Amino acid sequence: MDEINASMIRHAYQVAEEIGANAVLVYVDLIQSRENLGDLLRESHCVLAARNKNVLDELKTLNGDNDRIIQVPYMKLSRHSQVKVAAMIALSKGLIRRNDRIVCLSGSPKYGILDNLAVLDLEREFELLSSGSLDIAGQMAQPEVFERLLTIVLELAVEGKEGRPLGTVFVLGDHEKVLSMSSQMVINPFKAVPDEEKNILDPALKETLREFSSIDGAFVIRDDGVVLAAGRHLAPSVETSELPQGLGARHRSAAGITALSNAIAVVISESTGDVRIFSRGKLYMEIEKAK
């Protein structure tokens, strides 16, 4: 396996050089060889994505000063979704840029091998980036909050609630405008809770979000991660040919609220468990679970 992984890494560098790619992104959970890891850590244009905390700790032991290491949710995602999630987090951290072309290596933890090499052109992959709008990273006051929200959403999408699929909407940022364009459907369970006890950066809050996800309506989250409300009815909704066919009211309201504010909306589809991110009224990214 080490020989195959080493060969895939060599070919990724070769492809990157031939096509003028700006970076190589590698899922390193599958790499057992310390020599291979060391080589990747020394490569200045390599972004290392890790799902396993033990792997992250080992990387920090090998090179604690490397700022090109990112943590991604430990989820069963399709290969393409693995790449998109890692690219999204790297973009939010400023490790790659909106007009970059990157070479990505990913694989399945089940087989312990890098088996997928893909070239990602960000301007083509993420529709918003090619529209002339500001990229989504420009909407993030605190990128670590978005990263934590994305992790929570993916985990909730996979785990569900009490064995049943879970569907809900999270709206992050521009909270004053979002609140002014939405209404409370039920008593807000977060209203009297101190800010320090309702921040999504606190790992313990995930279970609370899971419990309140059964309430109709959306969660509204401040830029710094504080959950201001659950059960909000998002009044704006869009009917547009730019949205894929088959998306229901939850997705239309997410598109609508982001069209009229500087917020980002993340939606879990109750029917499929897929996750969709909306920004500036458009579908920015779709993350599909592994089938």
C-alpha positions in Angstrom: 0.0 0.0 0.0 2.8 2.4 0.8 4.3 1.9 -2.6 1.0 2.6 -4.3 0.4 5.7 -2.2 3.9 6.9 -3.0 3.3 6.4 -6.7 0.0 8.3 -6.6 1.7 11.2 -4.8 4.5 11.3 -7.4 1.9 11.3 -10.2 -0.1 14.0 -8.5 3.0 16.3 -8.4 3.8 15.4 -12.1 0.2 16.3 -13.1 0.3 19.5 -11.1 3.5 20.6 -12.8 2.2 19.7 -16.3 -1.1 21.6 -16.0 0.3 24.5 -13.9 -1.7 23.7 -10.8 -1.3 26.0 -7.8 -1.5 23.3 -5.1 -1.8 19.5 -4.4 -4.4 18.5 -1.8 -3.9 15.1 -0.2 -6.1 13.1 2.2 -3.4 11.8 4.5 -5.4 9.5 6.7 -4.5 6.6 4.4 -0.8 7.2 4.4 1.0 4.9 6.9 4.6 5.7 5.8 6.3 8.4 7.9 8.6 9.0 5.0 5.7 9.8 2.7 4.2 12.0 5.4 7.5 13.8 5.9 7.9 14.4 2.2 4.4 15.9 2.0 5.0 18.2 5.0 8.1 19.6 3.4 6.3 20.4 0.1 5.3 24.1 0.3 2.5 23.8 -2.2 0.8 20.8 -0.6 -2.3 21.0 1.6 -2.8 18.0 3.9 -6.4 17.1 4.8 -6.9 14.8 7.8 -10.1 13.3 9.1 -8.7 11.4 12.1 -7.6 13.3 15.2 -4.8 10.8 15.8 -3.4 11.6 12.4 -3.6 15.3 13.1 -1.7 14.9 16.3 1.0 12.8 14.5 1.3 15.5 11.8 1.8 18.1 14.5 4.5 15.9 16.1 6.3 15.6 12.8 6.0 19.3 12.0 4.1 21.5 14.5 4.6 24.7 12.5 3.0 23.6 9.3 -0.1 25.7 8.7 -1.2 23.8 5.6 -2.8 21.1 7.6 -6.6 21.1 7.7 -9.1 19.0 9.6 -12.1 17.7 7.7 -15.2 15.9 9.0 -14.9 12.1 9.4 -17.8 11.2 7.1 -18.6 8.7 4.5 -18.7 11.0 1.5 -18.4 10.4 -2.2 -14.9 10.9 -3.6 -15.9 14.1 -5.3 -17.6 15.4 -2.1 -14.5 14.6 -0.1 -12.5 16.8 -2.5 -15.1 19.6 -2.4 -15.3 19.7 1.4 -11.5 19.9 1.8 -11.2 22.5 -0.9 -13.9 24.6 0.8 -12.1 24.5 4.1 -8.8 25.3 2.5 -10.4 28.2 0.7 -11.9 29.6 3.9 -8.4 29.4 5.5 -6.8 31.3 2.6 -4.6 28.3 1.7 -6.0 28.3 -1.8 -7.5 31.1 -3.8 -10.7 31.5 -5.8 -9.1 31.2 -9.2 -6.7 28.3 -8.4 -6.5 25.0 -10.1 -5.6 22.1 -7.7 -4.7 18.4 -7.9 -6.5 16.3 -5.3 -5.8 12.8 -4.0 -8.4 11.0 -2.0 -9.5 7.4 -1.2 -11.5 5.1 1.0 -10.5 4.4 4.6 -11.9 1.0 4.1 -9.1 0.0 1.7 -6.4 2.3 3.1 -5.2 3.5 -0.3 -5.2 6.7 -2.3 -7.2 5.6 -5.3 -8.6 8.8 -6.8 -6.8 11.6 -8.5 -8.8 14.6 -9.6 -8.1 18.1 -11.0 -10.3 20.8 -9.5 -10.7 24.1 -11.2 -12.3 26.3 -8.5 -13.8 28.8 -10.8 -15.6 26.1 -12.7 -16.5 23.9 -9.7 -17.9 26.6 -7.5 -20.4 28.5 -9.6 -20.3 31.7 -7.5 -16.6 32.1 -8.1 -17.1 32.3 -11.8 -19.9 34.8 -11.6 -17.7 37.8 -10.7 -19.1 37.9 -7.1 -17.0 37.9 -4.1 -16.0 34.4 -3.1 -17.6 32.8 -0.1 -14.5 33.3 2.0 -15.2 37.0 1.9 -18.4 36.5 3.8 -16.8 34.7 6.7 -15.9 37.0 9.7 -14.4 34.0 11.5 -13.6 31.0 9.2 -13.3 28.6 12.1 -17.0 29.2 12.8 -17.9 28.1 9.3 -15.6 25.1 9.5 -17.2 24.0 12.7 -20.7 24.6 11.3 -19.9 22.5 8.2 -18.6 19.7 10.4 -21.7 19.7 12.6 -24.0 19.8 9.6 -22.3 16.8 7.9 -22.3 14.8 11.2 -26.0 15.5 11.7 -26.7 14.6 8.1 -25.1 11.2 8.5 -26.2 10.4 12.0 -29.8 11.7 11.8 -31.9 11.7 14.9 -33.1 8.6 16.6 -32.5 6.6 13.5 -34.5 8.9 11.3 -33.3 11.3 8.6 -32.8 14.9 9.7 -33.7 18.0 7.7 -33.0 21.6 8.7 -31.5 25.0 7.7 -28.6 26.9 9.4 -28.1 30.6 8.5 -24.8 32.0 9.4 -23.9 35.7 9.5 -25.6 39.1 8.9 -27.9 38.2 11.8 -29.6 41.5 12.1 -30.9 41.5 8.6 -31.8 37.8 8.7 -33.8 38.3 11.9 -35.6 41.3 10.4 -36.6 39.2 7.4 -37.8 36.2 9.4 -40.3 35.4 12.2 -40.4 33.2 15.2 -42.6 30.1 14.6 -42.3 28.8 18.2 -40.8 30.0 21.5 -37.1 30.6 20.8 -35.3 28.0 22.9 -32.0 30.0 22.8 -33.4 33.3 23.9 -32.5 33.3 27.5 -29.3 31.2 27.2 -26.0 33.1 27.9 -23.8 33.5 24.8 -21.0 31.4 26.2 -23.4 28.5 26.5 -24.7 28.5 23.0 -21.7 28.9 20.7 -21.2 26.2 18.1 -17.5 26.2 18.8 -18.4 24.3 22.0 -18.5 20.6 20.9 -21.2 20.0 23.5 -23.7 22.1 21.6 -24.1 19.6 18.8 -26.5 17.5 20.7 -28.6 20.5 21.6 -28.8 21.4 17.9 -29.8 17.8 17.1 -32.7 18.0 19.6 -34.0 21.3 18.3 -33.6 20.3 14.6 -37.0 18.7 14.8 -38.5 22.2 15.2 -39.9 23.6 11.9 -37.8 26.6 10.7 -34.2 27.6 10.6 -31.3 28.2 13.1 -29.9 31.7 13.0 -26.2 31.9 13.9 -24.1 35.0 14.5 -20.7 35.5 12.8 -18.9 34.5 16.0 -20.8 31.2 16.3 -23.5 32.2 18.8 -26.8 30.5 18.1 -29.4 33.3 18.3 -32.6 31.4 17.4 -34.2 28.2 16.3 -37.5 27.8 14.7 -37.3 30.9 12.5 -39.5 31.1 9.4 -37.5 32.6 6.6 -39.9 34.8 4.7 -37.9 35.3 1.5 -38.1 32.5 -1.1 -36.9 32.4 -4.6 -38.3 30.7 -7.7 -35.5 30.6 -10.2 -34.4 28.4 -13.0 -30.9 28.5 -11.5 -31.9 26.2 -8.7 -31.8 22.5 -9.5 -35.2 20.8 -10.1 -36.7 19.0 -7.2 -35.5 21.3 -4.4 -38.3 22.1 -2.0 -39.3 25.1 0.2 -36.5 24.6 2.6 -33.9 25.1 -0.1 -35.8 28.0 -1.8 -36.0 29.9 1.5 -32.3 29.3 2.0 -31.6 30.7 -1.4 -34.0 33.6 -0.8 -32.5 34.7 2.5 -29.0 34.7 1.1 -30.1 36.7 -1.9 -31.2 39.5 0.3 -28.5 39.4 2.9 -24.8 38.7 3.3 -25.5 35.4 5.1 -24.6 31.9 4.2 -27.2 29.1 4.5 -26.5 25.4 4.9 -29.3 23.0 4.3 -29.6 19.3 5.2 -32.0 17.5 2.9 -34.4 15.3 4.9 -35.0 13.0 1.9 -31.4 12.3 1.0 -29.1 13.5 3.8 -27.2 15.6 1.2 -25.9 19.0 2.3 -26.2 22.1 0.2 -24.6 25.5 0.8 -26.2 28.7 -0.5 -24.7 32.1 -0.9 -25.9 35.3 -2.7 -29.1 33.5 -3.7 -27.3 30.7 -5.5 -26.4 27.0 -4.8 -22.8 27.3 -4.0 -21.9 23.7 -3.2 -23.6 20.3 -3.0 -22.1 17.6 -0.8 -23.4 14.1 -1.4 -23.1 11.2 1.0 -21.5 8.0 -0.2 -24.2 5.7 -1.5 
